[in-house]
Amino acid sequence: MSNIVVNGTNQAGSDAIRSKLTIQPGRSFTDADINQSIRNLYSSGYFSDVKISVSGSTLVVNVTENQLINQVVFNGNRKVDDKKLQGVVQLHSLGPFNRAQAELDAQRIKDAYSQIGRSDVEVSIDTATVQDNRVNVAFVIDEGGRTKTRKINFEGNNTFGDSRLASVISTKRSTPLSFLTRKDIYNPDKLRHDEQLLRDFYNNHGFPDYRLISTDVDYSEEDNSYSITFNISEGDRYRFGDIGVASTVEGVDTATLKGDIKTKAGKIYDADDIQKTSESIAASVSSQGYPFAQVTPRGDRNFSNDTLSVNYEIDQGVRAYIERIDIVGNTRTRDYVIRREFELAEGDAYNREMIARTKRRLEALGYFSDVSITTQPGSAPDRVVLVVDVTDEPTGSFSVGAGYDAEGDSLVLELSVQERNFLGRGQFIRASAGLGDDDSQIYNFSFTEPFFLGYRVAAGFDLYRSYSASQDYYTYAETAGDIRLTAPLTDDLSSTIKYVYQQFEYDGAGDWENPNNLSPVFQDLVNGSPWTVSSVEQSFDFSSVDSRQLPREGVLANLTNTVAGLGGDSHYYAMTGKVRWYQMISDQADIIGSLTGRGGFVTPFDDDLNVFDQFTIGGQEIRGFKQNGIGPRTVQQGDALGAQYYATISAEANFPLPLIPEDINLRGAAYVDAGSAWGNAVEVNNTAIEGTDFAVRASAGIGLIWNSPFGDLRFDYAVPFAKEDFDETQHFRFGIANSF
């Protein structure tokens, strides 16, 4: 063959076609070469027909070209915008039009609509030929109705009720508010994730033998909805038996590893505690100079008493080093935000448990809907490549909520914007503005950098402004700002150091100068305005709860020490503490119990405290009373002075409301509060005061807790049954839920 002739080309050009051939002039070829050349031309997508033949010493290539695309448009789409659909389809302007590819693109569009709960979408393809053998391609979309999840059923669950299990999975039943949350969208990938969530839940609550028998999904064309049934086998519930640590690695001191053990004999079996223990032991052994050591937990069931003994075996793992860490899938979060969660780097020894710890940390960030870390062979037998595959999820939110201005004793409606992963840098930013009755105003702005100067230390600042004209004889305003540093001490415990600057402004209103209307204490407060406080705070925060949004188990605790006197008008030391313990009362009925204790005292460095230095106790701590409704106050005018000491305790049970779908996130509560606020260190200028002695106040009430799309809200109605005559009560209260 001495020559190649190309027929039928117009757009592609003869040279482009010849470059796809495996046959060259002057060289011998076979039928296999012809077949491969035909496949190459078809795979380019530019040709609808290709034929190759031999005529004498000439190779003849006959092609029929596909039309070129002039433009691709989308018609009928309202729920998914053009920009997103352009990223879904493969056809594009100036590319070849191929009917088969267009059909694939139509299916991709359907898949995109399925992600937002519109599985019955219809997509058709229209084409219109324009000049120069070009074609316009239009995907005509009938979006259809929104597919819903009508029912979610659980079969085989004896220990946990349906509402408890429904709270575990991410798919929710459809409700009138589902169009806001979109949690009722059926998606097969989401369903697989829900199956894993159920498995983890049971494994972490005493059921190592849990099995998911099947997941049945039924679709109803009548109302375009799905019904999902999880068929499960719980197995027996186990507690931990004997716990031990053994090592085959010479030199490892197992006696020093006892403090790493999170699994305690007699405690309910928890797979997460086993994983955390393995990670902690691996880190300790690595610090002893054995970076390749591998920790393997071995379980031994005792069927007679339903206990499971665990022995953590330390073996010499494979001697391998991390050659490279590749990060894929992140479209928004920056690589360094992911890399800084690793305790390992390129060149370090590969350690399986340390990798598992990194995965948990990445998942805990809340930036990703999915995290996986896999290994691939490196350039040498003792080298591995870590591949971190993540899927970004939305981290910003806009909410309309409600709060309570304690100083102004008024309801505040709030607008807030929050971003937990600002610009993909892992930074937290929040801005809010609130407006309440009596012209009350509250403004907040917060910023946090979680890795300050490359260290695992969070640094940030807060700005605050509050104004209230709700008092009868004066207006009150507070402007404050702080800078803070928070360092983790353990996985559950952290410490924060903070500098706070506050300015208080009291202005007279109406006939406040009349001593019958305002006590001399508050006249002096108005006359001396503005007042400033410059203080340093150090606090410890502990958290072992299973969920911050709706804790069911664990402890939240805080201890804060405050020293004021770095300039300003206040000079004192204060200590406050609070602890809340959560425990399930009924797994079957999903009833959560909690016990909360609070307390504090403040003492001046000089003779007196200012009114704003003392504690204002009331409706937040003992419901049924106004904020600042208990404690010392002037006798004649009834002006609250705050208290030098306070102590409160609360017991509460909250529960799902019957007949209310779980996606509404509405729960009821019943509680009893008790406590006291006493003592006064404010100079009262011969003004008679009352309430300085310790006297118990107590109340009982019911509440409604709503984790709404507009914020976490709580409605309470409480009736005091132990109070003083001069206390100020407030039966109904509306504010932020789950405040701690």
Secondary structure, 3 states (H helix, E strand, C coil): CCEEEEECCCCCCHHHHHHCCCCCCCCCCCHHHHHHHHHHHHHCCCEEEEEEEEECCEEEEEEEECCEEEEEEEECCCCCCHHHHHHHCCCCCCCECCHHHHHHHHHHHHHHHHCCCCCCCEEEEEEEEECCCEEEEEEEEECCCCCEEEEEEEECCCCCCHHHHHHHCCCCCCCCCHHHHCCCCCCHHHHHHHHHHHHHHHHCCCCCCCEEEEEEEEEECCCCEEEEEEEEECCCCCEEEEEEEEECCCCCCHHHHHHHCCCCCCCECCHHHHHHHHHHHHHHHHHCCCCCEEEEEEEEEECCCCEEEEEEEEEECCCCEEEEEEEECCCCCCHHHHHCCCCCCCCCECCHHHHHHHHHHHHHHCCEEEEEEEEEECCCCCEEEEEEEEEECCCEEEEEEEEEECCCCEEEEEEEEEEEEECCCCEEEEEEEEEEHHHCEEEEEEEEECCHHHCCCEEEEEEEEEEECCCCCEEEEEEEEEEEEEEECCCCEEEEEEEEEEEEEEEECCCCCCCCCCCHHHHHHHHCCCEEEEEEEEEEEEECCCCCCCCCCEEEEEEEEEEEEEEECCCEEEEEEEEEEEEEEECCCCEEEEEEEEEEEEEECCCCECHHHCECCCCCCCCEECCCCCCCEECCCCCECCECEEEEEEEEEEEECCCCCHHHCEEEEEEEEEEEEECCCECCCCCCEECCCCCCEEEEEEEEEEEECCEEEEEEEEEEEECCCCCCEECEEEEECCCC
